Amino acid sequence: MRVALVHDWLTGMRGGERVLDEICAIFPKADLYTLIHVAGTTSPRIEARRIVASPLSRIPGVARHYRKLLPLFPWAIERFDLRGYDLVLSTSHAVAKGVRVPPGAIHVCYCFTPMRYVWDQADAYLGSGVRRALAAPLVSYLRRFDRRTSTPERVHRFVAISRCVAERIRRHYGREPGLVFPPVDLDRLKPDPEVLAGGAPDEAYLLVGGFVPYKREELALEAFRRLDRPLLVAGDGPTRARLEAAAPPRVRFLGRVSDAELARLYARCRALVYPQEEDFGIVAVEAQACGRPVIAYGRGGATDTVVPLGAPAGAAATGILFEPQTVDALVAALQSFEAAEAAGAFRPSAIRDHAQEFAVSRFRAGLLAELLRAGVRVPPDTSD
C-alpha cells in the first residue's frame, strides 16, 4: 500500500506537527506533501522522509511571511499529483484536505478544525469595520473552496480531534466524523519526583504562548497584573514583542524553549494558565501529563481534557474551567484555584493518571480503527 501524507505546512513543531510525527511512526515509508517546508524545523522522524513542497516554499522570506500567502493556498494544494497512491491521509486545519485524490485512492482527513480564519474565529483574525469589509471577498472565496473540497467525493472520511471540532464539521460541511483524540508522549512528559512525593512546586504559573490573536495571552497578562503573581511565558509569535513591552513586572518572557526545558517548566509550575479556546489543546494535556493542574477557558477542547472541580462520578479534579473569556473571570478562577490548592484538591498522581487517556497507544489504535471504517486495509507492518 502506497501512502501519501498531506500537511498544511512544516515551519515549526507545534501541536499539529506532534500529531503528524506519530502518524509518521505508523506509516514510516509514506511520502509527505506540504505547502511550505522550512528544513530542520520539525522532528527528525518527519524530516527523514521524502517531503514534497509546493512552489510557494521557494519564495524568498517564506519562513516568516507564509501566512500572507493565504489567498494562494487553494491553488497550491490542488497542484500536487498524487497518482499511484492507495491512501491519502491529510492532517488539516487550513487547506491540506483540499488535495486532489486520484481515482481508486481513499482519502481520510484527520481534521484539526475547519479553516478557523474564515469560520469560527474570523473575527479574531480579521477584526471588524474596514479591515473585515476588505477581507470579505477572500473569506467568501475560501469558504466556497472549503466546502467544495469537503464532499464525500473529495474526503471519504473525516476524523475530528475533539467533540467541538466534530460539531464544526457537522455544521460547516454536513459530514458525520469519527473522533480520535491527539496523542501525548507520556514517556517525554513526566511529573517532577519531588512534587509527586508531596513537595511544593515553584511559585510561578506557566503560560505557553503562540502569540496569534485567538490565544488571548493579553487576558492572562492583565489578570496577573491585578493579582501580582509571578508568571513565566514560553513561546514566540507575531504579537509577542508588543505584549512583552506592556507586561507587568512579575511576568517573565522566556521565548522559544526546547522540548526538555518545556517539560521541566510543566513539571515545576504552580499551574498552567490556558485562556484561549482551542480545537483540542495539546499543551493542556502535556501539563497534566507532568502532574500539574490547568486553569482553562471552559470552551473548546479543554472540556474534553480538563476535569473541573465538582465533576460528576467523583472524578479527580485536574483543573479549573472558567467562563466567560474575560479578565474578571480568569482572576476569579485563579483565586478559586488557590483556595482549592490549599485544601489539597489537586493530586499530581491523579492528574497524571487522567493524562493516560491521551497516550500514543490509544491514538494509534483509534486512527487505525477509523482507517478500517473508511475501507482501508491496513497492513500489519505499518507501525514501527
C-alpha positions, 0 to 999 in steps of 0.5 A, spaced: 500 500 500 502 506 497 501 512 502 501 519 501 501 524 507 498 531 506 500 537 511 498 544 511 505 546 512 512 544 516 515 551 519 515 549 526 513 543 531 507 545 534 501 541 536 499 539 529 506 537 527 506 532 534 500 529 531 503 528 524 510 525 527 506 519 530 502 518 524 509 518 521 511 512 526 505 508 523 506 509 516 514 510 516 515 509 508 509 514 506 511 520 502 509 527 505 506 533 501 506 540 504 505 547 502 511 550 505 517 546 508 522 550 512 528 544 513 530 542 520 524 545 523 520 539 525 522 532 528 527 528 525 522 522 524 518 527 519 524 530 516 527 523 514 522 522 509 521 524 502 517 531 503 514 534 497 513 542 497 509 546 493 512 552 489 510 557 494 516 554 499 521 557 494 519 564 495 524 568 498 522 570 506 517 564 506 519 562 513 516 568 516 511 571 511 507 564 509 501 566 512 500 572 507 500 567 502 493 565 504 489 567 498 494 562 494 493 556 498 487 553 494 491 553 488 497 550 491 494 544 494 490 542 488 497 542 484 500 536 487 499 529 483 498 524 487 497 518 482 499 511 484 497 512 491 492 507 495 491 512 501 491 519 502 491 521 509 491 529 510 492 532 517 488 539 516 486 545 519 487 550 513 487 547 506 491 540 506 484 536 505 483 540 499 488 535 495 486 532 489 485 524 490 486 520 484 481 515 482 481 508 486 485 512 492 481 513 499 482 519 502 481 520 510 482 527 513 484 527 520 481 534 521 484 539 526 478 544 525 475 547 519 479 553 516 478 557 523 480 564 519 474 564 515 469 560 520 469 560 527 474 565 529 474 570 523 473 575 527 479 574 531 483 574 525 480 579 521 477 584 526 471 588 524 469 595 520 474 596 514 479 591 515 473 585 515 469 589 509 476 588 505 477 581 507 470 579 505 471 577 498 477 572 500 473 569 506 467 568 501 472 565 496 475 560 501 469 558 504 466 556 497 473 552 496 472 549 503 466 546 502 467 544 495 473 540 497 469 537 503 464 532 499 464 525 500 467 525 493 473 529 495 474 526 503 471 519 504 472 520 511 473 525 516 476 524 523 475 530 528 480 531 534 475 533 539 467 533 540 467 541 538 471 540 532 466 534 530 460 539 531 464 544 526 464 539 521 457 537 522 455 544 521 460 547 516 460 541 511 454 536 513 459 530 514 458 525 520 466 524 523 469 519 527 473 522 533 480 520 535 483 524 540 491 527 539 496 523 542 501 525 548 508 522 549 507 520 556 514 517 556 517 525 554 512 528 559 513 526 566 511 529 573 517 532 577 519 526 583 519 531 588 512 534 587 509 527 586 512 525 593 508 531 596 513 537 595 511 544 593 512 546 586 515 553 584 511 559 585 510 561 578 504 559 573 506 557 566 503 560 560 505 557 553 504 562 548 503 562 540 502 569 540 496 569 534 490 573 536 485 567 538 490 565 544 488 571 548 495 571 552 493 579 553 487 576 558 492 572 562 497 578 562 492 583 565 489 578 570 496 577 573 497 584 573 491 585 578 493 579 582 501 580 582 503 573 581 509 571 578 508 568 571 513 565 566 511 565 558 514 560 553 513 561 546 514 566 540 509 569 535 507 575 531 504 579 537 509 577 542 514 583 542 508 588 543 505 584 549 512 583 552 513 591 552 506 592 556 507 586 561 507 587 568 513 586 572 512 579 575 511 576 568 517 573 565 518 572 557 522 566 556 521 565 548 522 559 544 524 553 549 526 546 547 522 540 548 526 538 555 526 545 558 518 545 556 517 539 560 521 541 566 517 548 566 510 543 566 513 539 571 515 545 576 509 550 575 504 552 580 499 551 574 498 552 567 494 558 565 490 556 558 485 562 556 484 561 549 479 556 546 482 551 542 480 545 537 483 540 542 489 543 546 495 539 546 499 543 551 493 542 556 494 535 556 502 535 556 501 539 563 497 534 566 501 529 563 507 532 568 502 532 574 500 539 574 493 542 574 490 547 568 486 553 569 482 553 562 477 557 558 471 552 559 470 552 551 473 548 546 477 542 547 479 543 554 472 540 556 474 534 553 481 534 557 480 538 563 476 535 569 473 541 573 472 541 580 465 538 582 465 533 576 460 528 576 462 520 578 467 523 583 472 524 578 479 527 580 479 534 579 485 536 574 483 543 573 479 549 573 474 551 567 472 558 567 467 562 563 466 567 560 473 569 556 474 575 560 479 578 565 474 578 571 473 571 570 480 568 569 482 572 576 476 569 579 478 562 577 485 563 579 483 565 586 478 559 586 484 555 584 488 557 590 483 556 595 482 549 592 490 548 592 490 549 599 485 544 601 489 539 597 484 538 591 489 537 586 493 530 586 499 530 581 498 522 581 491 523 579 492 528 574 497 524 571 493 518 571 487 522 567 493 524 562 493 516 560 487 517 556 491 521 551 497 516 550 500 514 543 497 507 544 490 509 544 491 514 538 494 509 534 489 504 535 483 509 534 486 512 527 487 505 525 480 503 527 477 509 523 482 507 517 478 500 517 471 504 517 473 508 511 475 501 507 482 501 508 486 495 509 491 496 513 497 492 513 500 489 519 507 492 518 505 499 518 507 501 525 514 501 527 
